[in-house]
Amino acid sequence: MPHAPLVISLGDPCGTGPELIAEAHRRLRHRPELAFAVIGDAQTLANAGTDISLISTPDHAVACFSNRLPVLDYPLSQPAITGQPDQIHAPFITNWIRTGVDFCLSGAARALVTAPIAKSVLYGAGFNFPGHTEYLGDLTKTVTYAGTRGPVMMLAAKDLRVVLATIHISLSEVTTHLSAEGLYSLARITHEALKRDFGIARPRLVMAGLNPHAGEDGNIGREEIDLLTPLITQLQNESIDIRGPFPADTLFHEEARQTYDAVLCLYHDQGLIPLKTLDFWGGVNITLGLPIVRTSPDHGTGFSIAGKGIARPDSLIAAIEAAHHISLNRVS
């Protein structure tokens, strides 16, 4: 029996999402295993310069994918103007995401790829989540899930995977958001996802220290001694292969990356700077610990370059491929 297709939520229709989806389809249309349908406004996608095919259910995507971009049309109330975000589109943007989740939960789609959203646009319309990740966690919170519940954000590029203990908060607030309970869940979710979603039988984790030189035996901070080391010992006693905490400046060079499958990072830039240095264009955002598979390109809406023909689809294509592989691992 053929696999269900992927679905992509359009994201903010005023950004680069429509043109990136159109270009991704042009490059992938001859790979039927990556067939996807777009959930969004059909006219916006047609305006992006691609031939579309209106379909009524995701399973119709496979038949037309090689010739036209399959679209599940959920139209806007007013046309989107490229490069000019508008709060009037906010309820449609969130509905596209919610619809994608529903398709995945019903089995009509095997994974959701989310094109970028602008949280500032959504906040003005009452959206009260820090971002996609937390919204997806809320949409799926009542669904049975055989594993440690997320959501957790993983960023992946080439041979590097990083997971983040804290995300979009001020650096001065990081220590107040770190707890043994939260880091324990982060490690377990990552361990389980590496096995289930990436097919790694014996995952190897490392944890970065918070302070320079991982605290240098308490001389530059005690978080490593008081919080991180006891937690790592606890996880090791539960048969999780995790080491650290290590100075972050020793963890990301080529030789070090061969010794682990994922790094637990304690704040946003600790993980994102090395990842984007390694592969600025091709990073993928992957949500762990959910009953659905979700990936996303690792960039924003790009309002300032939308419609200029210079946005690169590398990250979206990588997100589509990641969703494909993860979803196959989940059913194998």
Secondary structure, DSSP 8 states (H G I E B T S, - for coil): -----EEEE---TTSSHHHHHHHHHHHHTT-GGG-EEEEE-HHHHHHTT--EEE-SSGGGHHHHTTTSEEEEE---SS---TT---GGGHHHHHHHHHHHHHHHHHTS-SEEEE----HHHHHTTT--SSSHHHHHHHHTTTS--SS----EEEEEETTEEEEESS-SS-GGGHHHH--HHHHHHHHHHHHHHHHHTT--SS--EEEE-SSGGGGTTTTT-SHIIIIIHHHHHHHHHTT--EEEEE-GGGSSSHHHHTT-SEEEESSHHHHHHHHHHH-TTT-EEEEESSSS-EEEESS---GGGTTTT----HHHHHHHHHHHHHHHHHH-
